[in-house]
Amino acid sequence: MNTLSRLLFRSSRSQFLWCVFIVALIIRVAIVLSFGDADHPQMYEHGDIANNLYHGNGYSMHWPYQSLDSSRREVMSKPPDHEGAFIPPINPYLIYGSYLLFGQGPVALTSLMLLYALCSALVIPIVYQSSRLLSTESGARWCAIISTVFLPAAYSVVTFSGSPLYHLFGALIVLLAIRVMQLSELRNVVLLGLCCGVMTLLRSEFFLLSFLVIMLVVIFPRREYSRMRKIKMLVVSAGVCLLVTTPWTIRNYTLFDRFVPVLSHPWFEIWRGNNTEVASGSLFSKETYIWVNPVQFPEMIKKIDAIPYDRFFEVRVNDVFHASALEFMKANPGSVLSLGIKKILYLLTIDIADPAVRSPIYILSMLVVIPLTLFGLYKTITSKERRAEGMLFLLLFGYYLTITAVTFSLPRYQIYLFVMLMPLVGVMLQKKLTRSILDHG
């Protein structure tokens, strides 16, 4: 114990970072080897699109609903003849790239999971660097240690939704945003815009959040700068972000003849959390997963079946969910409010309706990380020295609370948020706890 405590808290910075990185990588590779299923994977939309890319059908997939129309089911049993934008492009193209390298089989998927493991392990030194800019060396080391053994995030390496990529770029955005606020170096300004652009093509909600983060850190730096310097920094960072995202947006406009910045079904996500039949605040209602199907939503299926199955299908389906969700919200403001409160409570605690989070490991992990993060947020916001950085974390926290209230609670989204907020843990775990361990080690 004495040797371990000294390695963790009295070793050089480089020794410590290599130690936690290697341990994190070992944990994640062990998860891949123990739980990764490369023979019978569940890849959902990401895998469907990658499969169609690999077989020459373009960036396409059939809209995932159960049709009541036999002729529509016949069409959907064959490869799609039109492209779409159901999800952001980077992760499907990454899966497609692994198929090109290794063939479509277990080797490609295992290699992909190992890449995810590396990305997930890289989060730890990045979180450490962010925490060190907020707290002390010992606080940053505690933050890195907790991130290393934060198993809900580590387990994401055996899924194919791209979650480790979100964790990595979310952590990078936080680090670069803090550096821009504290130093305002051109390199960090450019890198922040680049990472925000990449993150937007991984997570569609970042289309707006990216520009909010860039505006915040440029307009409210720790140092005083001239208005012209701030404008230049804002234009450079936002411009780099747009350079990354605009080609995809232009491609979508060409495809759909309307403005579709990232994906084609945003109102479907809002509708899933706001509908008359089974909305519960969670994505589960009485143990049943909420999705558009003939049993729960026969009228919606009929409306979707009535839409021509062509290149405009995805955006027209989005219009159907748009109208239905708004109708529900206008007719049931009280339900919308109560559902929103439930969703936020789920985000800040445990969504017991979701079977995926009933694991003791998940519950224990979140019961440790959530209060440490929230108290760290409070302490940062109320600190005169770190109030500017506190505004950044408050923006991230408030934005995801709003997104959750409008859509639904999902454990994967909960993990995204608390990985980005993880540097705040170091604010709560600083010198006293470290000294206690060293004194008794």
C-alpha positions as CSV (number, residue, x, y, z in Angstrom):
1,M,0.0,0.0,0.0
2,N,2.8,2.4,0.9
3,T,4.5,1.8,-2.5
4,L,1.3,2.2,-4.4
5,S,0.4,5.4,-2.6
6,R,3.8,6.9,-3.3
7,L,3.6,5.9,-7.0
8,L,0.3,7.6,-7.3
9,F,1.0,10.8,-5.3
10,R,4.8,11.2,-5.1
11,S,6.0,10.0,-8.4
12,S,6.9,12.3,-11.3
13,R,4.1,13.5,-13.5
14,S,5.2,11.5,-16.4
15,Q,5.5,8.3,-14.3
16,F,2.0,8.8,-12.9
17,L,0.4,9.5,-16.4
18,W,2.0,6.5,-17.9
19,C,0.9,4.4,-15.0
20,V,-2.8,5.4,-15.1
21,F,-2.8,5.2,-18.9
22,I,-1.4,1.7,-19.0
23,V,-3.8,0.5,-16.3
24,A,-6.7,2.1,-18.1
25,L,-5.7,0.5,-21.3
26,I,-5.3,-2.9,-19.6
27,I,-8.8,-2.6,-18.1
28,R,-10.4,-1.7,-21.4
29,V,-8.6,-4.4,-23.4
30,A,-9.6,-6.9,-20.8
31,I,-13.2,-5.8,-21.2
32,V,-12.9,-6.3,-25.0
33,L,-11.4,-9.8,-24.5
34,S,-14.0,-10.7,-21.9
35,F,-17.2,-9.1,-23.2
36,G,-16.6,-8.1,-26.8
37,D,-18.7,-10.0,-29.3
38,A,-17.2,-9.8,-32.7
39,D,-19.0,-12.9,-34.0
40,H,-22.6,-11.8,-33.3
41,P,-22.4,-8.0,-32.8
42,Q,-25.3,-5.6,-32.2
43,M,-24.3,-2.7,-34.4
44,Y,-27.7,-1.1,-35.1
45,E,-27.7,2.0,-37.5
46,H,-23.9,2.4,-37.4
47,G,-23.4,-1.2,-38.6
48,D,-26.2,-1.0,-41.2
49,I,-24.7,2.1,-42.9
50,A,-21.2,0.6,-42.8
51,N,-22.5,-2.6,-44.3
52,N,-24.2,-0.7,-47.2
53,L,-21.0,1.4,-47.7
54,Y,-19.0,-1.8,-47.9
55,H,-21.3,-3.4,-50.5
56,G,-21.5,-0.3,-52.7
57,N,-24.9,1.1,-51.6
58,G,-23.6,4.4,-50.4
59,Y,-24.2,6.1,-47.0
60,S,-27.6,4.5,-46.6
61,M,-29.9,2.4,-44.4
62,H,-33.6,1.6,-44.2
63,W,-35.5,3.7,-41.7
64,P,-35.7,1.4,-38.7
65,Y,-39.5,0.9,-38.3
66,Q,-41.9,-2.0,-38.8
67,S,-44.1,-1.3,-41.8
68,L,-47.7,-2.5,-42.0
69,D,-47.5,-2.4,-45.8
70,S,-46.4,-5.7,-47.4
71,S,-45.1,-3.9,-50.5
72,R,-43.1,-1.5,-48.3
73,R,-41.7,-4.5,-46.4
74,E,-40.6,-6.1,-49.7
75,V,-38.8,-2.9,-50.7
76,M,-37.1,-2.7,-47.3
77,S,-35.9,-6.3,-47.5
78,K,-33.5,-5.2,-50.3
79,P,-30.6,-2.9,-50.2
80,P,-31.6,0.8,-50.1
81,D,-31.6,2.6,-53.5
82,H,-31.2,6.1,-52.0
83,E,-28.8,7.6,-49.5
84,G,-29.7,9.3,-46.2
85,A,-28.4,11.0,-43.1
86,F,-29.9,9.0,-40.3
87,I,-26.9,9.4,-38.0
88,P,-23.6,11.5,-38.1
89,P,-21.0,10.1,-40.4
90,I,-17.7,9.6,-38.6
91,N,-18.3,6.4,-36.7
92,P,-20.1,4.5,-39.6
93,Y,-17.2,5.5,-41.9
94,L,-14.7,4.3,-39.2
95,I,-16.5,0.9,-39.2
96,Y,-16.5,0.9,-43.0
97,G,-12.7,1.6,-42.9
98,S,-12.1,-1.4,-40.7
99,Y,-14.0,-3.5,-43.2
100,L,-11.8,-2.2,-46.0
101,L,-8.7,-3.1,-44.0
102,F,-9.6,-6.5,-42.6
103,G,-12.7,-7.6,-44.4
104,Q,-16.2,-7.7,-43.0
105,G,-15.8,-10.1,-40.1
106,P,-14.6,-10.7,-36.5
107,V,-11.0,-9.4,-37.2
108,A,-12.3,-6.0,-38.3
109,L,-14.7,-5.7,-35.3
110,T,-12.1,-6.8,-32.8
111,S,-9.6,-4.3,-34.2
112,L,-12.2,-1.6,-33.9
113,M,-12.9,-2.4,-30.3
114,L,-9.2,-2.3,-29.5
115,L,-9.1,1.1,-31.2
116,Y,-12.0,2.2,-29.0
117,A,-10.1,0.9,-26.0
118,L,-7.1,3.1,-26.9
119,C,-9.3,6.1,-27.4
120,S,-11.0,5.5,-24.0
121,A,-7.6,5.1,-22.3
122,L,-6.4,8.4,-23.8
123,V,-9.2,10.2,-22.0
124,I,-7.5,9.7,-18.7
125,P,-4.4,11.9,-19.3
126,I,-6.6,14.5,-21.0
127,V,-8.9,14.7,-18.0
128,Y,-5.9,14.9,-15.7
129,Q,-4.6,17.9,-17.7
130,S,-8.0,19.7,-17.5
131,S,-8.3,19.0,-13.8
132,R,-4.8,20.3,-13.1
133,L,-5.8,23.6,-14.7
134,L,-8.7,23.8,-12.2
135,S,-7.3,22.4,-9.0
136,T,-4.0,21.0,-7.5
137,E,-1.7,18.3,-8.6
138,S,-3.1,15.9,-6.1
139,G,-6.7,16.8,-7.1
140,A,-5.8,16.1,-10.8
141,R,-4.3,12.8,-9.9
142,W,-7.4,11.7,-8.0
143,C,-9.5,12.8,-11.0
144,A,-7.3,10.6,-13.3
145,I,-7.5,7.6,-10.9
146,I,-11.3,7.8,-10.8
147,S,-11.5,8.2,-14.6
148,T,-9.3,5.1,-14.9
149,V,-11.7,2.9,-13.0
150,F,-14.9,4.6,-14.2
151,L,-16.3,1.3,-15.6
152,P,-19.5,2.6,-17.2
153,A,-17.3,4.6,-19.6
154,A,-14.8,1.8,-20.0
155,Y,-17.5,-0.7,-20.9
156,S,-18.5,1.3,-23.9
157,V,-15.5,-0.1,-25.8
158,V,-17.5,-3.2,-26.6
159,T,-20.4,-1.3,-28.2
160,F,-20.3,0.0,-31.7
161,S,-22.1,3.3,-31.2
162,G,-18.8,5.3,-31.1
163,S,-19.1,6.2,-27.4
164,P,-15.3,6.1,-26.7
165,L,-14.8,8.6,-29.6
166,Y,-17.4,10.9,-28.0
167,H,-15.6,10.6,-24.6
168,L,-12.3,11.4,-26.2
169,F,-13.3,14.5,-28.2
170,G,-15.6,15.7,-25.3
171,A,-12.6,15.6,-23.0
172,L,-10.4,17.3,-25.6
173,I,-12.9,20.1,-26.1
174,V,-13.0,20.7,-22.3
175,L,-9.2,20.8,-22.1
176,L,-8.8,23.1,-25.1
177,A,-11.6,25.4,-24.0
178,I,-9.9,25.9,-20.6
179,R,-6.6,26.5,-22.3
180,V,-8.2,29.1,-24.6
181,M,-9.7,30.8,-21.6
182,Q,-6.5,30.9,-19.7
183,L,-3.9,31.4,-22.4
184,S,-5.7,32.3,-25.7
185,E,-3.0,30.9,-27.8
186,L,-3.8,30.6,-31.5
187,R,-2.9,26.9,-31.6
188,N,-5.5,26.1,-28.9
189,V,-8.1,28.3,-30.7
190,V,-7.6,26.4,-33.9
191,L,-7.6,23.0,-32.2
192,L,-10.8,23.9,-30.3
193,G,-12.6,24.6,-33.6
194,L,-11.2,21.5,-35.1
195,C,-12.3,19.2,-32.2
196,C,-15.8,20.9,-32.1
197,G,-16.2,20.2,-35.8
198,V,-15.2,16.6,-35.4
199,M,-17.5,16.2,-32.4
200,T,-20.4,17.6,-34.4
201,L,-20.0,14.9,-36.9
202,L,-20.0,12.4,-34.0
203,R,-22.8,13.9,-31.9
204,S,-25.4,16.1,-33.7
205,E,-26.3,18.1,-30.5
206,F,-22.8,19.6,-30.8
207,F,-23.9,21.6,-33.9
208,L,-25.2,24.3,-31.6
209,L,-23.1,23.5,-28.5
210,S,-19.8,23.9,-30.4
211,F,-20.5,27.5,-31.2
212,L,-21.8,28.2,-27.7
213,V,-18.6,26.9,-26.3
214,I,-16.4,28.8,-28.7
215,M,-18.3,32.0,-28.1
216,L,-18.1,31.6,-24.3
217,V,-14.3,30.9,-24.1
218,V,-13.4,33.6,-26.6
219,I,-15.6,36.3,-25.3
220,F,-14.9,35.6,-21.6
221,P,-11.2,34.8,-21.3
222,R,-9.3,35.0,-18.0
223,R,-7.2,37.9,-19.4
224,E,-8.4,41.1,-20.9
225,Y,-8.0,41.4,-24.7
226,S,-9.1,44.0,-27.2
227,R,-12.4,43.5,-28.9
228,M,-10.7,43.0,-32.3
229,R,-8.5,40.2,-30.9
230,K,-11.6,38.5,-29.5
231,I,-13.4,38.8,-32.8
232,K,-10.4,37.3,-34.7
233,M,-10.2,34.4,-32.2
234,L,-14.0,33.8,-32.6
235,V,-13.8,33.9,-36.4
236,V,-10.8,31.5,-36.5
237,S,-12.2,28.9,-34.1
238,A,-15.8,29.0,-35.5
239,G,-14.4,29.1,-39.1
240,V,-12.3,25.9,-38.5
241,C,-15.4,24.2,-37.0
242,L,-17.4,25.1,-40.1
243,L,-14.7,23.9,-42.4
244,V,-15.1,20.5,-40.9
245,T,-18.9,20.3,-40.8
246,T,-20.0,22.3,-43.8
247,P,-19.2,19.6,-46.5
248,W,-21.5,17.2,-44.7
249,T,-24.2,19.9,-44.4
250,I,-23.9,20.8,-48.1
251,R,-24.1,17.1,-49.0
252,N,-27.3,16.8,-47.0
253,Y,-28.8,20.0,-48.6
254,T,-28.1,18.5,-52.0
255,L,-29.7,15.2,-51.0
256,F,-32.8,16.5,-49.3
257,D,-33.3,20.0,-50.8
258,R,-33.5,21.5,-47.3
259,F,-31.2,22.5,-44.5
260,V,-30.2,19.3,-42.6
261,P,-27.0,20.2,-40.6
262,V,-26.1,16.8,-39.3
263,L,-28.8,14.2,-39.2
264,S,-32.3,13.7,-40.6
265,H,-34.4,12.7,-37.6
266,P,-34.0,15.2,-34.7
267,W,-37.8,15.3,-34.1
268,F,-38.0,11.6,-33.7
269,E,-35.8,11.9,-30.6
270,I,-38.0,14.6,-29.2
271,W,-41.1,12.6,-30.0
272,R,-39.8,9.5,-28.2
273,G,-39.8,11.5,-25.0
274,N,-43.0,13.4,-25.7
275,N,-45.9,11.3,-26.9
276,T,-49.4,10.5,-25.7
277,E,-49.1,6.8,-25.6
278,V,-46.2,5.6,-23.6
279,A,-43.8,8.6,-22.8
280,S,-42.3,7.9,-19.4
281,G,-39.2,10.1,-19.1
282,S,-37.1,7.0,-19.8
283,L,-36.7,5.0,-23.0
284,F,-38.5,2.2,-21.3
285,S,-42.2,2.0,-20.5
286,K,-43.2,-1.0,-18.4
287,E,-40.0,-2.9,-19.5
288,T,-40.8,-2.1,-23.1
289,Y,-38.3,-0.2,-25.2
290,I,-40.0,2.9,-26.8
291,W,-39.6,2.8,-30.5
292,V,-42.1,3.3,-33.4
293,N,-43.8,0.0,-33.9
294,P,-47.3,-1.3,-34.9
295,V,-48.2,-2.4,-31.4
296,Q,-47.5,0.8,-29.5
297,F,-48.0,3.3,-32.4
298,P,-50.2,1.9,-35.2
299,E,-51.4,5.3,-36.4
300,M,-47.8,6.6,-36.6
301,I,-46.9,3.6,-38.7
302,K,-49.8,4.2,-41.1
303,K,-48.6,7.9,-41.5
304,I,-45.1,6.7,-42.3
305,D,-46.3,4.1,-44.7
306,A,-48.1,6.8,-46.6
307,I,-44.9,8.6,-47.4
308,P,-43.2,7.8,-50.7
309,Y,-40.1,5.7,-50.1
310,D,-37.6,7.9,-51.9
311,R,-34.6,10.1,-51.1
312,F,-36.9,12.6,-49.3
313,F,-38.3,9.9,-47.0
314,E,-36.2,10.5,-44.0
315,V,-36.9,14.3,-43.8
316,R,-40.6,13.7,-44.4
317,V,-40.8,11.1,-41.6
318,N,-39.1,13.7,-39.4
319,D,-41.9,16.1,-40.3
320,V,-44.5,13.6,-39.1
321,F,-42.7,13.3,-35.7
322,H,-42.3,17.1,-35.6
323,A,-46.1,17.6,-35.9
324,S,-46.9,14.8,-33.4
325,A,-44.5,16.0,-30.8
326,L,-45.6,19.6,-31.0
327,E,-49.3,18.5,-30.8
328,F,-48.5,16.6,-27.7
329,M,-46.6,19.5,-26.1
330,K,-49.3,22.0,-26.8
331,A,-52.1,19.8,-25.6
332,N,-50.3,18.5,-22.5
333,P,-48.1,21.3,-21.0
334,G,-48.4,19.8,-17.5
335,S,-47.2,16.3,-18.7
336,V,-44.3,17.9,-20.6
337,L,-43.2,19.7,-17.5
338,S,-43.5,16.6,-15.2
339,L,-41.8,14.4,-17.8
340,G,-39.0,17.0,-18.1
341,I,-38.4,17.0,-14.4
342,K,-38.3,13.1,-14.3
343,K,-35.8,13.1,-17.2
344,I,-33.5,15.5,-15.3
345,L,-33.8,13.5,-12.1
346,Y,-32.9,10.3,-14.1
347,L,-29.9,12.1,-15.6
348,L,-28.7,13.1,-12.1
349,T,-29.4,9.8,-10.4
350,I,-30.2,6.4,-11.9
351,D,-32.9,5.6,-14.4
352,I,-34.2,2.4,-12.8
353,A,-36.6,1.8,-15.6
354,D,-33.6,1.0,-17.9
355,P,-32.4,-2.6,-17.4
356,A,-28.9,-1.7,-18.6
357,V,-28.2,0.4,-15.4
358,R,-29.3,-2.1,-12.8
359,S,-25.8,-3.4,-12.5
360,P,-24.3,-2.8,-9.0
361,I,-21.1,-1.6,-10.7
362,Y,-23.0,1.0,-12.8
363,I,-25.0,2.2,-9.8
364,L,-21.9,2.4,-7.5
365,S,-19.9,4.2,-10.1
366,M,-22.5,6.9,-10.7
367,L,-23.2,7.3,-7.0
368,V,-19.5,8.2,-6.6
369,V,-19.0,10.4,-9.7
370,I,-22.3,12.3,-9.8
371,P,-22.1,14.0,-6.3
372,L,-18.3,14.7,-6.6
373,T,-18.9,16.3,-10.0
374,L,-21.9,18.4,-8.9
375,F,-20.2,19.6,-5.7
376,G,-17.1,20.3,-7.8
377,L,-19.2,22.4,-10.2
378,Y,-20.7,24.4,-7.4
379,K,-17.2,25.0,-5.9
380,T,-15.8,26.1,-9.2
381,I,-18.7,28.4,-10.0
382,T,-18.5,30.1,-6.6
383,S,-14.7,30.5,-6.8
384,K,-13.5,34.0,-7.8
385,E,-10.3,32.5,-9.3
386,R,-12.1,29.9,-11.4
387,R,-15.4,31.5,-12.2
388,A,-14.7,31.8,-15.9
389,E,-14.0,28.0,-16.1
390,G,-17.0,27.4,-14.0
391,M,-19.1,29.1,-16.7
392,L,-17.8,26.6,-19.2
393,F,-18.9,23.6,-17.1
394,L,-22.2,25.3,-16.3
395,L,-22.8,25.7,-20.0
396,L,-22.2,22.0,-20.7
397,F,-24.2,21.0,-17.7
398,G,-27.2,23.2,-18.5
399,Y,-27.1,22.3,-22.2
400,Y,-27.3,18.6,-21.5
401,L,-30.0,19.1,-18.9
402,T,-32.0,21.0,-21.5
403,I,-31.4,18.3,-24.2
404,T,-32.5,15.6,-21.8
405,A,-35.6,17.4,-20.7
406,V,-36.7,17.9,-24.3
407,T,-35.9,14.4,-25.4
408,F,-35.4,11.5,-22.9
409,S,-33.0,10.0,-20.4
410,L,-30.5,7.5,-21.6
411,P,-27.5,6.0,-19.6
412,R,-25.2,6.4,-22.6
413,Y,-25.9,10.2,-22.6
414,Q,-25.5,10.4,-18.9
415,I,-22.0,8.9,-19.3
416,Y,-21.2,11.4,-22.0
417,L,-22.0,14.3,-19.8
418,F,-20.1,13.1,-16.7
419,V,-17.0,12.2,-18.7
420,M,-16.9,15.9,-19.9
421,L,-17.5,17.1,-16.3
422,M,-15.0,14.7,-14.8
423,P,-12.2,17.3,-14.3
424,L,-14.5,18.9,-11.6
425,V,-13.9,15.7,-9.5
426,G,-10.4,17.0,-8.8
427,V,-11.7,20.2,-7.3
428,M,-13.3,18.1,-4.5
429,L,-10.5,15.7,-3.9
430,Q,-7.4,17.7,-3.2
431,K,-4.7,17.8,-0.5
432,K,-6.4,16.6,2.7
433,L,-7.4,13.2,1.3
434,T,-4.0,12.6,-0.4
435,R,-2.1,13.5,2.8
436,S,-4.3,11.1,4.8
437,I,-3.5,8.2,2.4
438,L,0.2,9.0,2.4
439,D,0.3,9.3,6.2
440,H,-1.4,5.9,6.6
441,G,0.2,4.2,3.5
